[in-house]
Amino acid sequence: MLDFWFNLPVPALFAVLAAIYALFGFLVHVITFRSPLRNASKSIEGIVPQMLAVVGLLFGLLTGFLAADIGDHNAQAARAVGAETNALHEVRTLSIAAASDMSDIRQALYEFVRSEIQDEWPKMSDFGRSAKTEAAFGMLLHEVADPRIAKEAGTAVHSALINAVSQIGLARSQRLAISTDATNTIKWITVLVLALMTQIAIGVVHLDRPRAQIAALTLFTCALVVALGMMATQEWPFSGPLQIRPTPLEQFFGLIEKNP
């Protein structure tokens, strides 16, 4: 359910969040002032405002922790894409600068990056990975591991190539791990439930003043929709409305396509 919500377009994502919490806030007001439960709710009148502060503090703290996790997640994803692209450039540069002919390595590099952009990146939106890209990376590793490179271009160049390809594999593994990471799901459920509990706390603190209750519920609901909505748009780094794009990889692919 949360995955479906995270992948909605931005307007729809905010609309769903606003509808749910506006409806719940309306129900809190109706139950406490305009329903047969009005007399029952009056019996708990007098709850001190500090009670609202306790619930609100818990909601605020957990929302802050969740926002920090989401920001760190996106930063890690961007760094992984950047590190992978830098390693790709290093392999290409070494293959061109070497004395021996390494056109086979550049061709394997071309096929690998093409499979990443065309096959693997779309699959990451569904938390998958590409068998074609796995095979292409295996072919690239096979070409770079050829012992003839050490004889023709030197041990230093060969070692640098192997290290660069290893960095490509490591960065790609990190990118794929981040794309399938769902550890924030429990945190999201906790924050969403605490938001409802905060609305209830606002309602019971204002049992004697209906207009004040409406104003407080409205302000809090607007604030939480903005905060949680912006966080939700960035929950999945490689899917959803504000996903990280494969722009660095596409630029590198364009470079090797024009200059093989």
TAUR-V595408 format. One line per field, one symbol per residue. phi: phi as a letter, one per 30 degrees, with the letter a starting at -180 (. if undefined). psi: psi as a letter, one per 30 degrees, with the letter a starting at -180 (. if undefined). Layout:
phi=???
psi=???
//
This chain:
phi=.dddddcdeeeddddddddddddddddeddddbbbededddddcdjddedddddddddddddddddddddddeddddddddddddddddddddddddddddbdddddddeddddddddcddddddcicbcdddedddddddddddeddddddcjdddddddddddddddddddddddddcdbddeddddddddddddddddddddcdcbddddddddddddddddddddddddcdcdcaidcddcdeeddddddddddbd
psi=eeeeeeglleeeeeeeeeeefeeeeeeeeeeffhlfgeeeeffgkgklffeeeeeeeeeeeeeeeeeeeeeeeeeeeeeeeeeeeeeeeeeeeefeflelkheeeeeeeeeeeeeeeeeeeefffghalkeeeeeeeeeeeeeefkffeeeefleeeeeeeeeeeeeeeeeeeeeeeefgkgffeeeeeeeeeeeeeeeeeeeffhffjeeeeeeeeeeeeeeeeeeeeeeefgejeglafhlklheeeeeeeeefeei.
//
